[in-house]
Amino acid sequence: MAAPPPSSPSPPAAAAAAATQQTQPQTPFYELVKGNSGLEKVLLRGTRGFSAEVYLYGAQVTSWKNDHAEELLFVSSKAIFKPPKAIRGGIPICFPQFGTHGNLEQHGFARNRLWTIDDNPPPLPVNPAIKSFVDLILRPSDEDLKIWPHSFEFRLRVALGPNGDLSLTSRIRNTNTDGRSFSYTFAYHTYFSVSDISEVRVEGLETMDYLDNLKGKERFTEQGDAIVFESEIDKVYLAAPSKIAIIDHEKKRTFVLTKEGLPDAVVWNPWDKKAKAMQDFGDGEYKHMLCVEPAAVEKPITLKPGEEWKGRLALSAVPSSYCSGQLDPLKTVPPASTLERIISLVNEFDQWTQAIRALVV
C-alpha cells in the first residue's frame, strides 16, 4: 500500500502550506506486505537505502537497516511469529505494564495484539523532511477490558528520517466515560544488534540510581564510568538522562538513544543460563544483543479522562568517533576553536623542544 505524492502547490498555496506545516498531517509513504507466518507488516524505505519494518501484530518494529543494508536491531533466529506469542526482538511495546510491575501478564498485552493502520490520526508536529512513516492505533477489545478495565486509545507513529534515524512516538489517551483515571507503566523494549556483548559499553547512566531486578528490585547507585557486560544484567535506571550512548567497539558504531516523556531506562541481557532457558532465544545469541529501553517504571503514569500522554524514542547510528560526553551525534568533530587550540599547543611544544635542544648543545 503506497500513498501517492502530493501535487506541487501554486506559490500562494505553498506559502499557506508552509505556514501550517506543523499542524497539517503529511501523506505517508509505506508498503503493506505479508511477513512471517502470513502476518502483515509495513515497509518503510528512505531515500538512500535506509529501511524499517513494522508488524501490525504488536505494532512491533522488527527491522531497521542503514544505507549499507546492515541490520541494526536484533531479532532472535528462534523468534515465534505466531499469536499470542510475543515476537522476540526488535522493539516490543510494553503497555499497560512493564515486566512484573503489576498484576497483568509480563510486559502487558499491547505487544501481542493486532493493531490497525490509522489513516486519519490527529496531527503531530512534524519534520517536513520525513516522508516515510506509518500511524497505527490500538483500542481495547472486550477481552482486554476484562483484564484491564479501562478504555483507551493508543496511537503510534513509526518514522524513518532522511538520515536513517528511526523514531517512535506514542500517544495514549484515557477515553473512560465513567470519570475514572488509570495508571500504567511503559517501555520501548529495544533490542540492539551488537558485535559481541563483551565489546560494548553504555555511557550516560553513570552515577545513576537503579533498581536491580536480579536482587529483588533493591536500589543501588551505578559506580562505574560506563556500563560493561560480564554477566546477566537486568536494571532499571531511574531519572536517566534524555540521551544514552551504546558504543560497539568492534563494529566501530555508536547508537544514540534519545527519549522524551520516559524518565527511566532499562538495561537487559539474559546471559548464557537464561538464554538457554528461553524457547524463543538461541543459546549463544545473548552475545549479539543488548536491550536499552526508555521506560516509565518507578512512577506509573496517571491519566484522567480525556488526558493524553506522549512518549518518544529516537534512534541514530553514528561512527564510534562519537563521544558520549557531548551526547550529540551532530558534534562528532571538535569545533574549530578546539582544533585551533590543539594546533597552538603543538606549536608551543615544538618551540620549547627546540629551545631545550639549543641549551643542551
C-alpha positions in Angstrom: 0.0 0.0 0.0 1.7 3.2 -1.2 0.3 6.6 -0.9 0.7 8.9 -3.9 2.9 12.0 -3.7 1.0 15.3 -3.4 0.9 17.6 -6.4 3.1 20.8 -6.5 1.1 23.7 -5.0 0.9 27.2 -6.6 3.0 29.9 -4.9 0.1 31.2 -2.7 -0.8 27.7 -1.7 2.9 26.9 -1.0 3.0 29.9 1.4 -0.1 28.7 3.1 1.3 25.2 3.4 4.5 26.5 4.9 2.6 28.4 7.5 0.6 25.4 8.6 3.2 22.6 8.1 3.4 22.0 11.8 -0.3 21.1 12.1 -1.3 19.6 8.8 -0.9 15.8 8.5 1.6 14.6 6.0 1.0 11.9 3.3 2.9 8.9 4.4 4.9 6.6 2.1 4.8 2.9 3.1 4.1 -0.5 1.7 1.9 -3.2 3.3 3.1 -6.7 2.7 2.9 -10.2 4.1 5.6 -11.2 6.6 6.4 -14.3 8.6 3.5 -16.7 9.2 1.4 -14.5 6.9 1.3 -11.6 9.4 1.0 -8.2 7.8 3.9 -5.8 8.1 4.6 -2.3 6.9 7.8 -1.5 4.9 9.3 2.0 5.3 12.0 3.0 2.9 14.3 6.0 3.0 15.8 7.9 0.0 19.4 6.5 0.4 18.7 2.8 1.2 17.6 3.2 4.8 14.6 0.9 5.7 12.5 -0.3 8.6 9.8 -2.9 9.0 6.8 -2.8 11.4 4.4 -5.7 12.1 0.8 -4.9 12.7 0.9 -7.6 15.3 2.2 -5.8 18.4 2.9 -2.6 16.3 6.4 -4.1 16.6 9.4 -2.7 14.7 11.4 -5.8 13.7 14.0 -4.3 11.3 16.0 -1.1 11.0 18.7 -1.1 8.4 21.3 1.6 7.5 22.3 2.7 4.0 24.7 -0.4 3.7 21.7 -2.7 4.4 23.2 -3.6 7.8 20.6 -4.7 10.4 20.8 -2.5 13.5 18.2 -4.3 15.6 18.3 -7.8 16.9 15.6 -10.4 16.3 16.2 -13.9 17.5 16.6 -16.6 14.9 14.1 -18.6 17.0 11.5 -15.8 17.3 8.0 -17.1 17.1 5.7 -15.1 14.7 2.5 -16.8 15.8 -0.1 -15.1 18.1 -0.4 -14.9 21.0 3.3 -15.3 21.5 5.2 -12.0 21.5 8.0 -11.6 18.9 11.4 -11.9 20.5 13.4 -8.9 19.3 13.1 -5.6 17.5 11.2 -3.0 19.6 8.3 -4.6 21.5 5.9 -2.1 23.2 5.3 -2.8 26.9 1.9 -1.4 27.9 0.0 -1.1 30.2 2.6 -2.8 32.3 6.4 -3.2 32.2 7.8 -6.5 33.4 6.1 -7.8 36.5 5.4 -4.3 37.9 1.6 -5.1 38.2 -0.9 -7.9 38.0 -1.0 -8.4 34.3 1.0 -10.8 32.1 4.6 -9.9 31.7 5.0 -6.6 29.8 1.3 -6.2 29.4 -0.8 -7.0 26.3 -0.1 -4.3 23.7 2.8 -6.4 22.2 0.6 -9.3 21.4 -2.5 -7.6 20.0 -3.3 -6.8 16.4 -3.1 -3.1 15.7 -4.6 -1.3 12.7 -3.3 1.4 10.4 -4.7 4.8 11.4 -5.4 6.7 8.1 -6.6 9.8 9.8 -4.6 10.4 13.0 -4.7 13.7 14.9 -1.9 15.9 13.7 1.5 15.8 15.2 4.2 18.5 14.9 6.2 17.1 12.0 9.5 17.5 10.3 8.6 18.1 6.6 11.8 16.2 5.5 10.3 12.9 7.0 8.3 11.2 4.2 8.4 7.6 5.3 6.2 6.8 8.3 3.1 4.9 9.4 0.5 5.6 12.0 -1.0 2.7 14.0 -3.8 2.5 16.6 -4.9 0.1 19.3 -8.1 0.2 21.2 -9.1 -2.4 23.9 -11.2 -5.4 23.0 -13.9 -6.8 25.2 -11.3 -9.4 26.4 -8.8 -6.7 27.2 -11.4 -4.8 29.3 -11.9 -7.9 31.4 -8.3 -8.0 32.5 -7.6 -4.2 32.5 -11.0 -2.4 32.8 -10.0 0.9 31.2 -10.9 2.5 27.8 -8.0 4.0 25.9 -6.7 4.9 22.5 -3.0 4.1 21.9 -1.6 5.8 18.7 1.9 5.1 17.5 3.8 6.8 14.7 6.9 5.0 13.4 9.0 7.2 11.2 12.2 6.9 9.2 14.2 10.1 8.9 16.1 11.3 5.8 19.4 10.4 7.5 18.2 6.9 8.5 17.2 7.9 12.1 14.3 5.8 13.5 11.6 7.4 15.7 8.6 6.0 17.6 6.1 8.4 19.0 3.4 7.1 21.3 0.2 8.9 22.3 -2.0 7.3 24.9 -5.4 8.9 25.7 -7.8 8.0 28.6 -11.2 7.5 26.9 -13.1 6.3 30.0 -16.6 7.7 30.2 -17.1 6.9 33.9 -14.8 9.5 35.2 -12.1 7.1 36.2 -8.3 7.7 35.9 -5.9 5.0 35.1 -2.2 4.4 35.7 0.3 2.3 33.7 4.0 1.6 33.3 5.6 1.6 29.9 8.8 0.7 27.9 10.1 0.6 24.4 11.8 -2.8 24.8 14.6 -2.0 22.3 16.9 -4.9 21.2 20.1 -3.6 19.6 22.3 -5.7 17.4 25.9 -5.7 18.6 29.1 -7.5 17.5 29.9 -9.0 20.9 28.5 -8.0 24.2 32.0 -8.1 25.7 33.0 -5.3 23.2 30.1 -3.0 24.2 29.8 -0.2 26.8 26.9 2.1 27.7 27.6 5.7 28.6 25.2 8.2 30.1 24.0 6.2 33.0 27.0 6.5 35.3 26.2 7.8 38.9 22.5 7.0 38.3 20.4 5.1 40.9 18.9 1.9 39.7 16.6 -0.9 40.8 18.3 -4.3 40.4 15.6 -6.9 39.2 18.1 -9.7 39.9 18.2 -8.6 43.6 14.5 -8.2 44.4 14.3 -4.6 42.9 16.7 -3.4 45.5 18.1 0.2 44.9 21.8 0.9 44.2 23.9 3.6 42.6 26.0 2.9 39.5 29.7 3.1 40.3 31.4 2.6 37.0 32.5 5.2 34.5 30.5 3.2 31.9 28.4 0.0 31.9 30.2 -3.0 30.6 29.0 -6.6 30.4 30.4 -9.7 32.0 27.3 -11.4 33.3 23.5 -11.2 33.3 22.1 -7.7 33.8 18.5 -6.5 34.5 18.5 -3.0 35.9 16.0 -0.1 35.8 18.0 3.2 35.9 16.0 6.0 37.5 15.7 9.6 36.3 18.0 8.7 33.4 19.3 11.4 31.0 17.5 12.1 27.8 20.4 10.8 25.7 22.3 7.5 26.1 25.1 6.1 24.0 25.6 2.4 23.2 29.2 2.0 21.9 30.2 -1.0 19.9 34.0 -1.1 19.7 34.3 -4.0 17.2 31.7 -2.6 14.8 33.1 1.0 15.3 29.5 2.1 15.8 27.6 4.1 18.4 23.9 4.0 18.8 22.5 7.3 20.2 19.2 6.8 22.0 17.1 9.9 22.7 14.0 9.8 24.8 11.2 12.1 25.7 8.4 11.6 28.3 10.1 8.5 29.7 12.2 9.1 32.8 13.8 5.7 33.3 16.0 3.4 31.2 16.2 -0.4 31.4 19.3 -2.3 30.6 19.0 -6.1 30.0 21.0 -9.0 28.7 20.0 -12.6 29.8 23.5 -14.1 29.5 24.1 -17.8 29.0 21.9 -19.6 31.6 18.7 -17.6 31.0 19.3 -17.7 27.2 19.3 -21.5 27.3 16.1 -21.5 29.3 14.1 -19.4 26.7 12.3 -21.3 24.0 12.4 -18.4 21.5 16.0 -17.4 22.0 19.2 -19.1 20.7 21.7 -20.4 23.3 24.5 -18.1 22.2 22.5 -15.2 20.9 23.0 -13.2 24.1 26.4 -12.3 22.8 25.0 -10.3 19.9 22.2 -8.3 21.5 21.6 -5.7 24.2 18.4 -4.1 25.4 18.5 -0.5 26.4 14.9 0.7 26.9 13.4 4.1 27.5 10.7 3.5 30.2 8.4 4.7 32.9 8.7 2.2 35.6 9.3 3.6 39.1 6.5 6.1 38.9 3.5 5.0 36.9 1.9 7.5 34.5 -1.6 8.5 35.5 -4.2 9.9 33.1 -7.5 11.5 33.9 -10.4 11.0 31.5 -9.6 13.0 28.3 -5.9 13.4 29.1 -3.2 12.3 26.7 0.4 11.3 27.3 3.1 11.4 24.7 6.4 9.5 24.8 9.0 9.4 22.1 12.1 7.3 21.2 14.6 8.4 18.6 17.5 6.2 17.4 20.5 7.1 15.3 23.7 5.2 14.5 26.9 7.2 14.1 30.6 6.3 13.8 32.3 5.4 17.0 34.4 8.5 17.0 31.3 9.8 18.7 31.9 10.9 22.3 29.1 10.5 24.7 30.5 13.4 26.7 28.9 15.5 24.0 25.8 13.3 23.8 25.1 14.9 20.4 25.7 12.9 17.2 25.9 16.1 15.2 29.1 17.1 17.1 31.4 14.2 16.4 34.1 16.5 15.2 35.7 19.1 17.6 34.6 22.7 16.9 37.1 24.9 15.0 38.1 26.8 18.2 39.1 23.5 19.8 41.2 22.5 16.8 42.9 25.9 16.8 43.8 25.5 20.5 45.3 22.0 19.8 47.4 23.3 17.0 48.6 26.2 19.2 49.6 23.8 21.9 51.5 21.6 19.5 53.4 24.7 18.1 54.3 25.8 21.7 55.6 22.3 22.4 57.8 22.4 19.3 59.2 25.8 20.3 60.0 24.6 23.8 61.6 21.4 22.4 63.9 23.5 20.1 64.8 25.8 23.0 65.8 22.9 25.2 67.9 21.3 22.5 69.7 24.7 21.9 70.6 24.9 25.6 71.9 21.3 25.7 74.1 21.9 22.7 
